[in-house]
Amino acid sequence: MKIQNLFFTTIFWVCCYAHAQNKQLLYDFSDIPQSLMVNPGVKTDFQWFAGIPALSGISLHGGSSGITVNDIFADDGLDINDKVRDRAINGMNIRDELSGTFQLELLSGGFRGRNPNYFYSFGIYNEADGIGYWFKDYAILAYEGNADRLNQEFDLSHLKTRGEMVNVFHFGINKRMNNQLIVGARGKIYSSIFDFNSTRNKGFFVTREGQNNLLASTLDADMKLRTSGIAELEDAEDNGNLASTIMKRGFFGGNLGLGLDLGFTYNLNEQTVITGSLLDLGFIYHTNDVQTYTLNGAATVEGVEVILPDALVDPTADFWQDLVDEVEALVPFEDDTKGYITFRPTKLYASIRRDFGEQLESREDCDCNYTVSGGSRARSRYTNSFGGQLYMINRPRGPQTALTAFYLRRFGNTLTAKTTYTVDKFSYSNIGLGVSIQAGPVNLYLMADNLLAYRNVADTHYASFQLGLNIISWGKN
Amino acid sequence: MEKQDFDQYDDLDITPTYEASIFYLETPENVINAFNGANFYSQNFNFDAFAEDIFSERVLDGVITYEVENTTSKRLDVVFEFLDEAGNVLDTESFSIDPAPTAVLRREIAYGNAGRSIDIIRNTSGIRLSGTNQGDSTSTSTLPDPMVTLKSSGKFRVRIK
C-alpha cells in the first residue's frame, strides 16, 4: 500500500467503518473496567482487573451524515451518474461529514490501592481519528468544471479535514471522596505516529468576464496542509520497515503530547446519580518529520497577453513561461518544516441516572452491601437503571452533540445489558445494545450501535462496534 | 435488504468542462502604421497549456471562441495558427476585418466529435500570430484609441474518470 494512500486509508477506515467517537453504551457501564476510559470518576468495585492484551478494548465507530453507500450503489436501475450528481454533488452540504475513529487497547489494567478508596488504572491504546467535511465546491469543480458558471466563486474553505494516529500511555486515579462523590483523573502521554490537518483554508476561485480578454480566472488562496510522520512512513514503506517505524513512532519515537481526562460521579440521593467527564484535554507538539504546505496569494489571469508595442521589446520573450512564473510568484506553493501544535478532539460526557428495582449484593470485599449502604464505601447496585446522557466533541466546524436515553438491566452479577436510543446529526433512529457477561473472573463485553441499520448496513449513516475481554477480581473468595 | 451493485462504479463518468482565456493580442493603429508595410506583426509563441499531460491525455472535446475587433481605419487580416513541437502548422484560423466602424467578429471553432480533430489541441505546443495590413500606412481612425484586438478563450471537456 502506498503511503500516499495512508491519508485515504485512514479517512476510509475512520469514515466508513469506524464516527464521532461517542461511546454512549460504554459510558457509566460500571460493570466494565473500560468505562473508566470514558469517565475516570466512574464508580468502581473491582479489586483489580487485567485486560487481555490487544483484546481488552476494541472499538470502531464510523459515520456519514450525508449519503450512504446504498444511496450511490443500490441496485435500483438508476444511472450512477445521476445519483452522484443529485445525491452527493448537489445533495450534500459543507456540514456533512465522513468521520470516525478506532481504538485498540494494547495493555490495560487496574488495581485498588492500600487505601480502598483509591483505584488506579493504566494502559496503552492505539487510536486513529479522522474527519473530512464535504468539500462541496471542490467536488463541483471536479465533477462539472467551471464552464458556464461566470461569477460563481468556488469556496476554498470547503476543504476541511484532519486525521491522526497516536499511541496513548495513560495512568488514572479514581477516588471515592465520600458516600456521595467519586472523582477521577487520568494523565496521558500521546505518542503521535502521524498527523495531517488542513482546517483553516480561505479563498476562492472564480471566472469572470475579462477586462482585456474574454474571461478572467482569479485564484485567491490562503491554504495550508500540515503533516507530521508522513514522510518517515513513506520512506519506511520504500525500505520495507513500515511496521517497525510505526512501532518506533508509537513508542515515543514520533511527536509527543500531554493530556488529561477528568470525571466524577455524584449521588444526588440513594437512587439518583449524575456523572460527567471531560476527555482528551490535551495537545501534541509536532516537531519531528514535519512538512507544512502552503498556497498563499492572489492572481488573476486572462491568458497570454501580447500588447504591442511593448511586446516587441524582447522578440525572444516566452510569454507562456512568463505567465506561469508570474502566477507562481503571486500564489506561491511553499513548504517548510516548522513545528506546530494540534489539540486533541476534546470530548464531554454528562449523564443523569435513576436506579430502581431490586438491590444486588455488593461484589466488593467490604462491608458495603445494601444493608450497610450508609457506610463510607460503596453504594448499592440496583437491577434497573434508566437515564439520559449528553455527549459533545470538539470538531473543526464546531462542537457536535448527541443525546442518549438509556435503560440498563442487571441479571444478577453475571449479565448486564444496556440499551440506548441516541439522536445526533447522523441518525434519529440509533438504537444500541451492550452486554457484559461475567463468567467467574472472565468479563466479556460486546456493544453495537444503530442496530436497525443492520437490516441494510450499506444504507446506514452510522455504525459502531466495541468488544473486550478482561479478567476481574473483586477480592472475594 | 436492498441489494448493492458495486460494478456501477465502472459506469461512473466524470467529465467536467473547464473554460479560460487563451490569448489576447492588442495592436494600436500607430504601431501598424509604423511598420509601413503589409505584415505588421508575426510571432511564434510557446504555449504549453494544451501540451501538459494532465490536459492533453484527458481532453475529449471543446470549443475555442475568438473575438476580433478592428477600430482602425484599415482592413486587416489576422491569422492564428496552432503549431506542434516541431513548428509544423496543425490548424489555422484566419480573420479579415473591415475598417471601423465594423461589428465585432465572433467565431466559435469546435474540436472533437463533429468538429475538427481534437488531436490538433492535444499536439499544440505553440501558437503563431500574424497580422497583415490590407490598407494604407498613413490614415488614422477618428475613434478613440484605434486598435485591433484578438481575444480568445477555450472551453474543453476532460475525462477525470
Interface residues (C-beta under 8 A of the other chain):
Chain A: V69 N70 I72 F73 A74 D75 D76 D79 I80 N81 V84 L141 A142 Y143 E144 G145 N146 A147 D148 T207 G210 N212 N213 L214 L215 A216 S217 V301 E302 G303 V304 E305 V306 I307 L308 P309 A311 P315 D318 F319 W320 Q321 R455 N456 A458 D459
Chain B: M1 E2 K3 Q4 D5 F6 Q8 Y9 D11 L12 D13 I14 P16 T17 Y18 E19 A20 S21 I22 F23 Y24 L25 E26 T27 P28 V31 A34 Y41 Q43 F45 N46 F47 D48 A49 T65 E67 I127 L129 T149 K151 S152 S153 K155 R157 V158 I160
